[in-house]
Structures are given as C-alpha cells and as structure tokens.
Amino acid sequence: MQELVLVQPGQSIGGTPTRELERSVEELPEKLRLVLLLSALQGYTLEEVSSMLGIPIGTVKSRLFFARKQLAEKLR
C-alpha cells in the first residue's frame, strides 16, 4: 500500500499546486474520477474497486489508465 502524504492548501506536490491538482481531478468524468480516487487515494486494490463498483477488472484497469492519462494532460 502506498503511503499517503498530507499537504496543506497552497502547497505543491511535485511542483504542481494542490488546488490545480484538485481542480484537474474534479474535471475528470465521474467514471474515471471514482476509479482513480478509490485506487490511488483510498488504497483499494483493483479487485476491490471492481467488486465495489460491480464492473469487470478490465474496465477498472481501462478507466484507471484513461484517468491517469487525462490528468497528466491537464497538468502539463
């Protein structure tokens, strides 16, 4: 499991201001945002996310891939 690092408002993560990161995550389509938050922030496994959302694991992997890709594009 990944370690969560808490930051204060106005700080940055990897050079990206937290508010910009939050806004970019909020702008993701809900299907993508939900998978990203459950796996990356909450620490659930892909199998757990699949079970919670009632979708195939392949769909979880696909949504996670596209969520990360869109987030990276927004933060460039």
C-alpha positions in Angstrom: 0.0 0.0 0.0 1.2 3.5 -0.8 1.9 6.0 1.9 -0.4 9.0 1.9 1.2 12.4 2.3 -1.0 15.1 3.6 -0.4 18.6 2.3 -1.7 21.9 3.4 -3.7 24.2 1.0 -1.4 26.2 -1.2 1.4 23.7 -1.0 2.6 21.8 -4.0 3.0 18.2 -5.0 5.8 17.5 -7.4 5.8 21.2 -8.4 2.0 21.2 -9.0 0.0 23.4 -6.7 -2.6 21.3 -4.8 -5.5 23.5 -5.9 -4.6 22.9 -9.5 -4.4 19.2 -8.9 -7.7 19.1 -7.1 -9.4 21.1 -9.9 -8.0 18.7 -12.5 -9.2 15.7 -10.7 -12.7 17.2 -10.2 -12.8 17.9 -14.0 -12.4 14.2 -14.9 -15.5 12.3 -15.9 -17.1 10.7 -12.9 -16.5 7.2 -14.1 -12.8 7.9 -14.3 -12.5 10.0 -11.2 -14.2 7.4 -9.0 -11.8 4.6 -10.0 -8.8 6.9 -9.6 -9.8 8.1 -6.1 -10.7 4.7 -4.9 -7.4 3.1 -6.0 -4.9 5.9 -5.7 -6.2 7.9 -2.7 -8.2 5.3 -0.7 -5.7 2.5 -1.5 -8.2 -0.2 -2.6 -6.9 -2.9 -4.9 -8.2 -3.1 -8.5 -10.1 -6.3 -7.5 -11.8 -4.4 -4.6 -12.7 -1.5 -6.8 -14.1 -3.9 -9.4 -16.2 -5.6 -6.7 -17.4 -2.3 -5.1 -18.5 -0.8 -8.5 -19.8 -4.1 -10.0 -17.7 -3.8 -13.1 -15.1 -6.1 -14.6 -11.5 -5.7 -13.6 -10.5 -5.0 -17.2 -12.9 -2.0 -17.1 -11.3 -0.8 -13.8 -7.8 -1.0 -15.4 -9.0 0.8 -18.5 -10.7 3.6 -16.6 -7.6 4.0 -14.4 -5.4 4.2 -17.4 -7.5 6.9 -19.0 -7.9 8.8 -15.8 -4.2 9.0 -15.3 -3.7 9.9 -18.9 -6.2 12.7 -18.8 -4.9 14.0 -15.5 -1.4 14.1 -16.9 -2.5 16.1 -19.9 -4.4 18.6 -17.8 -1.4 19.2 -15.6 1.1 19.8 -18.4 
